[in-house]
């Protein structure tokens, strides 16, 4: 047991002379909820309330949710009350509730429902605003996969959330899927599909599509094996879409070329298999400089048309990117 700083969510313990001695006839529950007080006199106890709260700078205690609202999402323990508190902080939200639902593959995911304030505007636009609001303040695994507006939060006869009264949280697909652009994105999208069990496009986000820290290890290993590069682990967490990871792959390949000496650059050639049948599909990002292969001219380019070291190095980078991409497809 340790104290948490001001503003950080923690469980509320109550101590002092007013704390009861336990639950009558329930020694198991007493042992669970009445614990020794490490900050009080000998023999003192604290009562575990099960309430999740945070201490505000002014000294007030802000109720966030209940301890039994803790769930496990993609390998992470998540307090749904913390997400609810973040939603409730938005000026267009009067009340909210966050629950877990099973996605199409049977994995638990987060669904949020919000009660808008009067005059909050178009629900569709507000949904996108709330997604951005949560994404800017919460880790990826805590951003709800589905959000839906409701008229009010209904309770059952026991005063608890009536889950049966909540509408099905239909996931809103993006307006238009963006097909992978170039061979590198295509290969990474295929890895996404193998690991996550669903279709992937250029904007597919690894963690929001069901990825977790264990699958991230497999993702990194697959990318390293597929493209024969040293892929930095941090890249998966700094930019998790297919397009962002493809840019990292291309950057790593170009860095490999940049580390070569000028002498090595002039004597290096693409592998024979790649030279014989180069994948001419476009690269992504800025990788559209030239189809000239390093160290030897392409058809129609005279050998003495030397564009200079910088241009040769840029062309070599393009050729190497195509080589690892073509190799990944074999």
PESUL-V913944 format. One record per backbone hydrogen bond with DSSP energy under -1.0 kcal/mol. NH is the residue of the N-H (numbers start at 1). CO is the residue of the C=O. E is the energy in kcal/mol with one decimal. If there is no record, write none. Layout:
nh=NH co=CO e=E
nh=NH co=CO e=E
This chain:
nh=7 co=55 e=-1.9
nh=8 co=5 e=-1.8
nh=10 co=53 e=-2.7
nh=12 co=51 e=-2.7
nh=14 co=47 e=-2.1
nh=19 co=16 e=-1.4
nh=26 co=23 e=-1.7
nh=30 co=26 e=-2.4
nh=31 co=27 e=-2.2
nh=32 co=28 e=-1.4
nh=33 co=29 e=-2.4
nh=34 co=30 e=-2.4
nh=35 co=46 e=-2.5
nh=37 co=44 e=-2.5
nh=44 co=41 e=-2.1
nh=46 co=35 e=-3.4
nh=47 co=14 e=-2.9
nh=48 co=33 e=-3.2
nh=49 co=12 e=-2.1
nh=52 co=65 e=-3.4
nh=53 co=10 e=-2.9
nh=54 co=62 e=-1.7
nh=56 co=60 e=-3.2
nh=59 co=56 e=-2.3
nh=62 co=54 e=-2.9
nh=64 co=52 e=-3.4
nh=65 co=52 e=-1.7
nh=67 co=50 e=-3.6
nh=69 co=66 e=-1.9
nh=70 co=67 e=-1.6
nh=71 co=78 e=-3.0
nh=73 co=76 e=-3.1
nh=76 co=73 e=-2.4
nh=78 co=71 e=-3.8
nh=80 co=69 e=-1.6
nh=82 co=79 e=-1.1
nh=83 co=79 e=-1.1
nh=84 co=80 e=-2.4
nh=85 co=81 e=-2.3
nh=86 co=82 e=-1.6
nh=87 co=83 e=-2.3
nh=88 co=84 e=-2.9
nh=89 co=85 e=-1.1
nh=90 co=87 e=-1.7
nh=93 co=90 e=-2.0
nh=94 co=115 e=-3.4
nh=95 co=115 e=-1.2
nh=97 co=113 e=-2.3
nh=99 co=111 e=-2.7
nh=101 co=109 e=-2.6
nh=103 co=107 e=-3.0
nh=106 co=103 e=-1.9
nh=109 co=101 e=-3.0
nh=111 co=99 e=-2.8
nh=112 co=146 e=-2.8
nh=113 co=97 e=-2.8
nh=114 co=148 e=-1.8
nh=115 co=95 e=-3.5
nh=117 co=92 e=-2.0
nh=120 co=117 e=-1.4
nh=126 co=122 e=-2.4
nh=127 co=123 e=-2.5
nh=128 co=124 e=-1.7
nh=129 co=125 e=-1.9
nh=130 co=126 e=-2.6
nh=131 co=127 e=-2.4
nh=132 co=128 e=-2.1
nh=133 co=129 e=-2.3
nh=134 co=130 e=-2.5
nh=135 co=131 e=-2.8
nh=136 co=132 e=-1.8
nh=137 co=134 e=-1.2
nh=138 co=134 e=-2.3
nh=142 co=139 e=-1.8
nh=143 co=140 e=-1.4
nh=145 co=110 e=-1.9
nh=146 co=110 e=-1.3
nh=148 co=112 e=-2.0
nh=150 co=114 e=-2.5
nh=156 co=160 e=-3.3
nh=159 co=156 e=-2.0
nh=162 co=154 e=-2.5
nh=163 co=161 e=-1.3
nh=165 co=162 e=-1.4
nh=166 co=163 e=-1.5
nh=170 co=168 e=-2.2
nh=186 co=182 e=-1.9
nh=187 co=183 e=-2.0
nh=188 co=184 e=-2.1
nh=189 co=185 e=-2.8
nh=190 co=186 e=-1.9
nh=191 co=187 e=-1.7
nh=192 co=188 e=-2.5
nh=193 co=189 e=-2.4
nh=194 co=190 e=-2.1
nh=195 co=191 e=-2.3
nh=196 co=192 e=-3.2
nh=197 co=193 e=-1.7
nh=202 co=178 e=-3.3
nh=204 co=201 e=-1.4
nh=206 co=240 e=-2.8
nh=209 co=205 e=-1.7
nh=210 co=207 e=-1.1
nh=211 co=206 e=-2.3
nh=216 co=212 e=-2.3
nh=217 co=213 e=-1.2
nh=218 co=214 e=-1.3
nh=219 co=215 e=-2.5
nh=220 co=216 e=-2.4
nh=221 co=217 e=-2.1
nh=222 co=218 e=-2.5
nh=223 co=219 e=-2.4
nh=224 co=220 e=-2.6
nh=225 co=221 e=-2.3
nh=226 co=222 e=-2.9
nh=227 co=223 e=-2.5
nh=228 co=224 e=-1.2
nh=235 co=232 e=-1.1
nh=236 co=233 e=-1.3
nh=238 co=234 e=-1.9
nh=239 co=235 e=-2.0
nh=242 co=204 e=-1.3
nh=243 co=202 e=-2.2
nh=245 co=241 e=-2.5
nh=246 co=242 e=-2.1
nh=247 co=243 e=-1.7
nh=248 co=244 e=-1.5
nh=249 co=245 e=-2.2
nh=250 co=246 e=-2.4
nh=251 co=247 e=-2.2
nh=252 co=248 e=-2.5
nh=253 co=249 e=-2.2
nh=254 co=250 e=-2.4
nh=255 co=251 e=-2.2
nh=256 co=252 e=-1.8
nh=257 co=253 e=-1.6
nh=258 co=254 e=-2.5
nh=259 co=255 e=-1.6
nh=260 co=257 e=-1.5
nh=265 co=261 e=-2.4
nh=266 co=262 e=-1.9
nh=267 co=263 e=-1.0
nh=268 co=264 e=-1.2
nh=275 co=271 e=-2.6
nh=276 co=272 e=-2.3
nh=277 co=273 e=-1.3
nh=287 co=284 e=-1.9
nh=288 co=286 e=-1.8
nh=296 co=293 e=-1.3
nh=301 co=298 e=-2.0
nh=305 co=302 e=-2.0
nh=306 co=304 e=-1.5
nh=312 co=308 e=-2.4
nh=313 co=309 e=-2.5
nh=314 co=310 e=-2.1
nh=315 co=311 e=-2.6
nh=316 co=312 e=-2.4
nh=317 co=313 e=-2.0
nh=318 co=314 e=-2.0
nh=319 co=315 e=-2.4
nh=320 co=316 e=-2.5
nh=321 co=317 e=-2.5
nh=322 co=318 e=-2.2
nh=323 co=319 e=-2.1
nh=324 co=320 e=-2.4
nh=325 co=321 e=-1.9
nh=326 co=322 e=-2.9
nh=327 co=323 e=-2.5
nh=328 co=324 e=-1.7
nh=329 co=325 e=-1.1
